[in-house]
Amino acid sequence: MSRPEKITFTGSTGDALAGIVDVPEGPVRGWGVYSHGLTLGKDSPAASRICKGLAEQGVGMLRFDNLGLGGSAGEWSAGSFSVKVADTILAAEFMREQGREISLLVGHSFGGAAVLAAARDIPGLNAVVTVGAPYEPKHVEHMFDAEIDSILREGSAVVDLGGRPMEIRRHFVEDVERADLRDCIRTLHKPLMVMHSPTDNTVGIDNASEIFRTARHPRSFISLEGSEHLLTGKGQAARVARIISAWADPYLEVRDAH
């Protein structure tokens, strides 16, 4: 079992970000931070089930709403990939200040790209896991490619992202087009597990192949056979949590941050 602990911390834009630490009821094997997909939030099925599943197996996890989502302040449209990366680093700092220095980063979809970029700036980090992550952050543009020209020309446009109208601004597009994860992956110098479904219709399996090919050992690949991108199917996210828990075991440690 685990218990949810509501927290807030200040993000890179100065806005208060809302989070939940899923705290193990029993002995703590280690702590981690979870980064959610583009507009999914900390309470999305993947985020909630993976983090609760890990906490039930002794790995305490912080999951938080990105700028302007869920309980977090600010405007989502003011965010960017760079902001998401910076906020992931600040989430790890928050945990460290609580005496919960993190060993593990887990990122789903767009959040998987973010943890690959954030890892180098988190001291004490031991291992990284991506789930359904794109190799290039600009992959996200396929969700609104028909509007990109007007976003660049007009400065912004409201687009449909997973059934939600969201404003995308020019700086978001320019930021993802500049982002290059190749060097981050190649120089990660930490164990990496790449998890991906071969039938993912949102972020194709070729993305996992590129991440894995670019990474250095120790690296692992897990095929999430039968899962879809959002991991909403029965038992899909819980299975991911069990696999992460087993794989991360050698890399988890509880350290006193003081």
Salt bridges, closest charged atoms under 4 A:
GLU5 OE1 - ARG3 NH1 3.54
GLU5 OE2 - ARG100 NH1 2.81
ASP22 OD2 - ARG63 NE 2.64
ASP43 OD2 - LYS42 NZ 3.24
ASP43 OD1 - ARG63 NH1 3.43
ASP65 OD2 - LYS42 NZ 2.70
GLU75 OE1 - ARG169 NH2 2.79
GLU101 OE2 - ARG255 NH2 3.70
GLU154 OE2 - ARG153 NE 3.38
GLU167 OE2 - ARG169 NE 3.67
ASP175 OD1 - ARG178 NH2 3.58
ASP180 OD2 - ARG182 NH2 2.63
ASP183 OD2 - ARG120 NH2 3.34
ASP200 OD2 - HIS196 NE2 3.60
ASP200 OD2 - HIS229 ND1 2.70
GLU210 OE2 - ARG213 NH1 2.61
ASP249 OD1 - ARG29 NH2 2.87
GLU253 OE2 - ARG255 NH1 3.29
